[in-house]
Amino acid sequence: MTTQFIEFAKAAAADGQVTAEELLTLRREGWGDGIMTRAEAEALFTLNAALRTRSNEWCDFFVEAIGEFVLNGSPPRLQCSEDEAAWLIGQIDSDGVTESMVELETMVRIIERAENTPDRLKNYVLDQVEREVLTGVGPTRCGGELSATHISAAECRIIRRTIFAAGGHGPAAVTRWDAEMLWRLKDETLAEENAAEWDELFIDGIANYLKGFILPNAQVSHERKLELEAFVADNSASVGRFMGRVAQEAPQVMNHFGKVFGKKAPTGPDYTAIAVAGEVVTDYESEWLEKMINADGSVDELESRLIARLASEE
């Protein structure tokens, strides 16, 4: 199946376009065996780079296909390893730039879907958006341009989805790296007509960094997920037998457990206490905020609104 798929993708690349019929054939050839291979995924990147125009249907297929390979091409499912992240960035950055909006969408969608992704992938996406805002050079997707000289609505959506994605540093957890990127964009575009979404994105992002909280074990690492899946696979038979016996002897078993163990108080982290602690702006965070505000010797409108938000939540 792989050979046929690659040859068909090469033929479409030579034409510089993909018709509806060709797209249907790519879907059938690519997923006819239920697997998207690395060779097939690389053929899709080559085809995407060769296209003169990219239809909505092509973009949807490309995002779905590359995401399927990265997240489910090898165990464990819904995990992006360091190797997979390096491969993905290498395919997109082969000529030093992100060619199309569909490539950015592919990365963002992977970060959103994944249980965990390496920081390098998330940071790469944000680096691309920052470069596009500051240099005025950016990719397009179906006529939607990433605009130069100011922050567009498209860029706001990409940034928000990336910094708050489940597969990033932590679910809805903004890091200091993210916060400083937002601050740089704010400083560089103060005099520009940014999209209406930008103000709230900046304030939400910085406030989350200062008053949010991150659990150290919020995400299972790629290696740990492999270990857990291997354990379950090795013990599935014995676990099944055990649960069968429990089902047969449920009254006696439950009564025995109650006599031996009694009722114990819940153990483990107090998540409410952790969340409350996260709401407190620490001395370190206060020093960081003061440093960022004082960097240019003045307090601009967005900084004033941020300070007001933080004060109102005390």
C-alpha positions in Angstrom: 0.0 0.0 0.0 2.8 2.4 0.8 4.4 2.2 -2.6 1.1 2.9 -4.4 0.3 5.8 -2.1 3.7 7.4 -2.6 3.6 7.1 -6.3 0.1 8.6 -6.4 1.2 11.5 -4.2 4.2 12.1 -6.5 2.0 12.3 -9.5 -0.3 14.8 -7.8 2.7 16.9 -6.8 3.9 17.0 -10.4 0.5 18.6 -11.3 0.7 21.1 -8.5 -2.9 20.4 -7.5 -5.2 17.7 -5.9 -8.6 17.1 -7.3 -11.5 15.8 -5.3 -11.1 12.4 -6.9 -7.4 12.3 -6.2 -8.0 13.3 -2.6 -10.4 10.4 -2.3 -7.8 8.0 -3.7 -5.2 9.3 -1.2 -7.6 8.6 1.7 -8.3 5.1 0.4 -4.7 4.3 -0.3 -3.4 5.9 2.9 -5.9 4.3 5.3 -6.8 1.2 3.4 -4.7 -0.8 5.9 -5.6 1.4 8.9 -2.0 2.7 9.2 -0.3 5.9 8.1 3.4 5.2 7.7 6.3 7.7 8.0 7.1 7.3 4.3 3.4 8.1 3.4 3.4 11.1 5.8 6.6 12.5 4.2 5.1 12.1 0.7 2.2 14.2 1.9 4.6 17.0 3.1 6.2 16.9 -0.4 2.9 17.1 -2.0 1.7 20.0 0.2 4.8 22.0 -0.6 4.2 21.5 -4.4 0.5 22.6 -4.4 -0.2 26.0 -6.0 -3.5 26.3 -4.0 -4.8 24.4 -1.0 -8.5 23.7 -0.8 -10.3 23.3 2.5 -10.7 19.6 1.8 -7.0 19.2 1.3 -6.1 21.1 4.5 -8.5 19.0 6.5 -7.1 15.8 5.1 -3.5 16.9 5.6 -4.1 17.9 9.3 -5.9 14.6 9.9 -3.3 12.4 8.2 -0.2 13.9 9.8 -1.8 14.0 13.2 -2.8 10.3 12.8 0.8 9.4 12.0 2.4 11.4 14.8 -0.1 10.5 17.6 -1.1 7.0 16.6 1.6 5.7 14.2 3.4 4.0 17.1 2.6 3.2 20.7 1.6 4.7 23.0 -1.4 6.3 21.4 -2.0 10.0 21.7 1.6 10.7 22.6 4.2 12.7 20.7 7.7 11.6 21.5 10.9 13.7 21.2 11.7 11.8 18.0 8.3 12.4 16.5 8.5 16.1 17.4 11.9 16.4 15.8 10.7 14.6 12.6 7.6 16.9 12.4 9.7 20.1 12.9 12.2 18.8 10.4 9.5 18.3 7.7 8.0 21.7 8.2 11.3 23.6 8.7 13.2 21.9 5.9 13.8 25.2 4.1 13.9 27.4 7.2 10.3 28.6 7.0 6.8 27.4 7.7 5.3 27.3 4.2 1.6 27.2 4.8 -1.0 27.8 7.4 -2.1 24.2 7.2 1.3 23.2 8.6 0.8 25.5 11.6 -2.7 24.1 12.0 -1.3 20.6 11.9 1.1 21.3 14.8 -1.5 23.1 16.9 -4.1 20.3 16.4 -1.5 17.7 17.5 -0.8 19.7 20.6 -4.5 20.0 21.3 -5.2 16.3 20.8 -2.2 14.8 22.5 -2.0 13.7 26.1 1.6 15.0 26.1 4.0 16.7 23.7 7.6 17.9 24.1 8.0 21.5 24.9 10.1 22.0 21.8 7.0 21.5 19.6 4.9 24.0 21.4 7.7 26.5 21.5 8.4 26.0 17.8 4.8 26.9 17.0 5.0 30.1 19.1 8.3 31.0 17.6 6.8 30.8 14.1 3.9 33.1 15.1 6.2 35.6 16.8 8.5 35.7 13.8 5.6 36.3 11.5 4.3 39.2 13.6 7.7 40.8 13.9 9.0 40.3 10.3 5.8 40.6 8.4 6.3 37.3 6.6 3.8 34.5 7.2 2.1 31.6 5.6 -1.5 31.5 4.2 -4.3 29.0 4.4 -7.1 29.1 1.9 -6.7 32.9 1.5 -6.5 33.7 5.2 -3.3 35.6 5.7 -1.2 35.8 8.8 -0.9 39.6 8.7 2.3 41.7 8.9 2.9 44.6 11.2 0.1 43.8 13.7 -1.4 40.8 15.5 -4.3 39.3 13.5 -7.3 37.3 14.6 -5.7 34.2 13.1 -2.5 34.6 15.1 -4.5 35.2 18.3 -6.4 31.9 17.7 -3.1 30.0 17.1 -1.5 31.5 20.2 -4.5 30.9 22.5 -4.9 27.3 21.3 -1.2 26.6 21.8 -0.6 28.0 25.2 -3.7 26.6 26.7 -3.6 23.2 24.9 -3.9 20.0 26.9 -0.7 18.6 25.3 1.5 21.5 26.2 3.3 22.2 29.5 0.2 21.3 31.3 -3.6 21.5 30.6 -4.4 25.2 30.4 -1.1 26.1 32.0 0.8 29.1 30.7 4.6 29.0 31.3 7.0 31.9 31.9 8.3 31.3 28.4 4.8 31.8 27.0 4.2 34.8 29.2 7.4 36.5 28.0 6.5 35.8 24.4 3.2 37.5 24.9 4.9 40.5 26.5 7.3 40.9 23.6 4.5 40.8 21.1 2.6 43.4 23.2 5.6 45.7 23.3 6.3 45.4 19.6 2.7 46.1 18.5 1.4 48.7 20.9 1.0 51.3 18.2 -0.6 48.9 15.8 -4.3 48.1 15.2 -4.3 44.6 16.6 -7.2 42.2 16.4 -9.9 42.7 19.0 -9.0 39.3 20.5 -5.5 40.3 21.3 -6.1 42.4 24.5 -8.0 39.6 26.3 -5.5 37.0 25.1 -2.6 39.0 26.6 -4.3 39.6 29.9 -5.6 36.0 30.2 -2.2 34.6 29.4 -0.2 36.7 31.8 -2.8 36.3 34.6 -2.8 32.5 34.1 1.0 32.4 34.4 0.9 34.5 37.6 -2.2 32.9 39.3 -2.6 29.5 37.7 -1.1 26.3 39.0 0.6 23.3 37.4 0.6 19.8 38.9 4.1 18.2 38.6 2.4 14.9 37.5 -0.3 16.5 35.3 1.0 14.6 32.3 2.3 11.1 31.9 5.6 11.0 30.1 6.0 9.1 26.8 8.3 6.6 28.5 6.0 6.1 31.5 2.9 5.6 29.2 4.8 2.8 27.4 5.6 1.1 30.7 2.0 1.3 31.9 0.7 -0.1 28.6 3.2 -2.9 28.7 2.2 -3.7 32.3 -1.5 -3.8 31.4 -0.8 -6.1 28.4 1.3 -8.5 30.5 -1.2 -8.7 33.3 -4.5 -8.6 31.4 -5.1 -12.4 31.8 -4.4 -12.5 35.5 -6.4 -9.4 36.1 -9.3 -10.9 34.2 -9.3 -14.0 36.3 -9.1 -12.0 39.5 -12.1 -9.8 38.5 -14.0 -13.0 37.6 -13.5 -14.4 41.1 -14.5 -11.0 42.6 -17.8 -11.1 40.6 -18.6 -14.6 41.9 -17.8 -13.9 45.5 -18.7 -10.2 45.7 -20.7 -10.3 49.0 -18.0 -12.2 50.9 -15.1 -10.3 49.3 -16.7 -6.9 50.1 -17.5 -7.9 53.7 -13.9 -9.2 54.1 -12.4 -6.0 52.8 -14.6 -4.0 55.1 -13.6 -5.9 58.2 -9.9 -5.9 57.4 -9.5 -2.4 56.1 -12.5 -0.5 57.4 -13.2 3.0 56.1 -10.1 5.0 55.5 -9.8 8.7 55.0 -9.0 9.7 51.4 -5.3 10.0 50.7 -3.3 11.9 48.1 -2.9 15.5 47.0 -5.4 18.1 48.2 -6.1 19.6 44.8 -8.3 22.4 46.3 -5.4 23.5 48.5 -3.0 23.4 45.5 -5.4 25.5 43.4 -5.8 28.0 46.2 -2.0 28.2 46.6 -1.7 28.8 42.9 -4.0 31.8 43.1 -1.4 33.6 45.3 1.1 35.7 43.4 4.5 34.8 44.9 7.3 37.2 45.6 9.2 35.7 42.6 6.2 36.3 40.3 5.7 39.8 41.7 9.4 40.6 41.0 9.0 39.2 37.4 5.9 41.3 36.8 7.6 44.5 38.1 10.6 43.9 36.0 8.5 43.4 32.8 6.4 46.6 33.5 9.5 48.7 34.3 11.5 47.5 31.3 10.4 50.5 29.2 10.0 53.0 32.0 6.2 53.5 31.6 2.9 51.7 32.2 0.8 51.2 29.0 -2.9 50.6 28.7 -2.7 46.8 28.6 -0.4 46.7 31.6 -2.9 48.9 33.5 -5.7 46.5 32.6 -3.6 43.5 33.7 -2.8 45.1 37.0 -6.6 45.9 37.5 -7.5 42.3 36.7 -5.0 40.9 39.2 -6.1 43.4 41.9 -9.8 42.5 41.3 -9.0 38.8 41.9 -7.3 39.2 45.2 
